[in-house]
Amino acid sequence: MHHHHEEEHFKSPDFVKDIVIGMADGLTVPFALAAGLSGAIDTTAIIVTAGIAEIAAGSIAMGLGGYLAGRTEVDHYAKELERENYEADVFPEKEKAEVREVLEEYGVSKESSKLIAEEMSKDKEKWVNFMMRFELGLEKPDAKRASRSALNIGIAYIVGGLVPLSPYIFIHDSSKALLVSVVVTLVALFIFGFLKAKAIGQHEWEGALKTTLIGALAAGAAFGLASLISAH
């Protein structure tokens, strides 16, 4: 009786990376801003206005950063692909030698690596793709990755930012709103840190505590600084 073996690999590492980037900043930056303003003013109207403005600006900036990173990856791959194609045409023996070097690093004998390199060079596209992947360590990026990344990061930032800001929308006293915001955001940071660590294969509780601590330190520093400034 044969058992069908299926390897389990996470299917959307790029999506998770985008959500982590957007959510991490979305939870911490507006949280620190709101906490800082709470140390300087009593009413929440200004905090809500400033918070919404920051979330809008932050989501656009973070989304744009994700888009530019995605475009840079695509452009870099295209440039390296062009260079490898040129070298395969102009310096074929040098490229074959590089293929042999890569194969020998994986334990293939010199005789076998020479035969494989010669055979591989008969199909230029596969030959070049091999060099891109195993010599340069580059995987062909998704051309639509940049726009998807921008959208994922931007939305994650907005969702994350609304968590610490929402108590200020419903509670008019900034001190009371701050207390609720701290509790809600620290719980959200803990859950987010736990899920993030689980998704990337790290220790869940350690990841949750680290993420919560970073958020708490950022908000505490902002609140303390704002209180110090307003006291003078």
N, C-alpha and C positions, 0 to 999 in steps of 0.2 A: 504493500500500500504506500503510495507516494503522497507526501504532504506538500502542498503548494506553499512555497515560502514567499512572503511579501515583505519587502523592506519598507519600513515606515520612516519617511523623511518629511519634514515640515514643508508644506507646499508654497507658502507665501512669506518668505523671510523679508522681502522688500516691503510688503504691506505692514508687517509687524514693526519693522524698523521705522517706517513713516509715523505710525501711530505712537510709538514710544517717543520719538523726537517731539512731535506736536503736543502730545498729552503731558509729557514731563515739564516742558516750558509753560504750557497752558495752566497747569495746576500751581506752579511755583511763582511765576512772575506776577500775575494779577493778584495772587494771594499776598505776596510781599508788598505790592503797591497798596492794596486795600488796608493791610495791617499798618503800613507806614502812615497812611493818611488818617487812620483811626487814632493814631497817637498825636495828631495835630489838630483835628477838627471834631466837632460834636455831632453834626448832622450827617446823614448818609447820602443826601442828594448829590453833593460834589463827588463823593467816593464812587457812586454808581456811574455818574457821567464820565469820570476819569477812567474808571474800570472798563466801561464799554468802549471808550476811545482806545484804550490800550489793547484790548482784545482784538478790535478791528485792525489796528496798526500791526500788532504782533502776528496775527494770523496771515496778513498779507506779506509781511516781511519773511516769516518762516516759510510760507508757501513759495514765495519767490526764491528763497534760498534753496529749497528742495528742487525747484524747477531748474535752476542754474546748475546744481550739482548733477542732476540727471542729464542735462544737455552736455555738460563737460565730459561726462562718462561716454556718451555717444560719440562726441567729436573726437575724443582721445582714441577710442577704438577705431574709428574710421581712418584717422591719421596713421596709426600703427599698422592697420591692414594694408593701406596704400604702400607703406614702406616695406612691409614683408613681401608684397607682390613684386615690387621693384627689385628687391634683393634676390628673389627666386628667379627672375628673368635675367638679371645682370651677373649675379654671383651664385649660380646654382650649386657649385661644388662646396662653397662655404656653407650654404644652407643645409646641404646634405650632411656635412660634418657636424653641424649644430644638432641635427636630428639624431645623429649617432650618439652625440654626447648626452642628450636628454634620455635616450633609451638605455644607455649604459648606466646612467644614474639610477635607473629603475631595476638594474640587475641583469639586463639583456647582454649577452656575450658580444664581443666585437664583431665576430663573423655574422651573427644573426642581425645585429644592428645595422651592419653595412647592407645586407640583403633587404631589410625592411626599408631603409632609407632610399635605396634605389627603386624599390617597388612603389613607395609612397610618392616619389617625385614624378611618377607617370600621371598622377592626378593632381594638378596644380592647386585646385581649390581645397582639397582635403589636406594637401601638403602644407599649404599656408595656414589653414585652420588649426592644424596640429601645432605649428610653431606659435601661433597666437595664444593657444591655450596652455601648452606645456613649457614653452620657452619664456614667454612674456607673462603668463598667468592671467590672461585676459579672456573673459567670457563675453560673447556677443550680447550687448545690452538691448533691452526692449526699446524700440524707437518711441513708443508711447509712454515710457516709464516717467519721463520728466513731468508731463502734464498730470499723470495720475498721482505722482509723488506730491506735487504742489497741492492738489485737491485733498489728498489724505492728510497731509501735515496741517493744512489750513483748518480743515474741519475738526481735527483732533485738538488743535489749539483752542478753538472756540468752545468746544465741549468742556475741555479742561478748565478754561478760564471762567466759565459760567458757574462752576462749582463753588469757588470761594467768594464769588461776587453775589450769588443769589440771596444769601441772608440779608445783605444790605438793601436789596430791592424790597423786601417785605418787613424789615425792622428799621425804624427810623432813628433809633438811638444807636450811635456808632459803637459805643462800648459793648452793648448787648449783642449787636450784629457781629462784632469782632469775635466774641466768645463762641457764638454759633458757627461762624465761618471757620474758626480754628478747629473745632470738633469735626465738622463736616469735611473739611479739607484734609485733615490728618487721617481720617478714616479712608477717604478717597485715595490719598497718597499710599496708604498701607496696602489697600486692595490692588491699586495699580502696580505698585512695586512687586507684590506677590505674583500677579499674573504675568508681568514682564519677565521676572526671573524664571518662571515656569516655562514661558514661551521660548526663551533662549537657552534653557537647560542649566540654569544656575540654581543655587540653593534658595528656595522660595522665601523662607522666613528671614534669611539674611538680606535678600534683595528688598523685601518689604520694609525692614527696619532702616536700611540705608536710605531708601527713597524718602521715607517719612522724616528721618533726621535732617536730610538736606533741605527739604521744604520748610521744616520747623525753624531751622537756623536762618534761612533766608528771610522768612517773615519776622522772626524775632529781631534780627539785625535792622530791618527796615523800620519796625515799630519803635525800637530803642532810639534809632537815629532821629526819626521824626519827632519823638517826644522830647529829645534833647534840644533840638532846634527850636521847637515851639515854646519851650520853657524860657528861652532867651528872647 
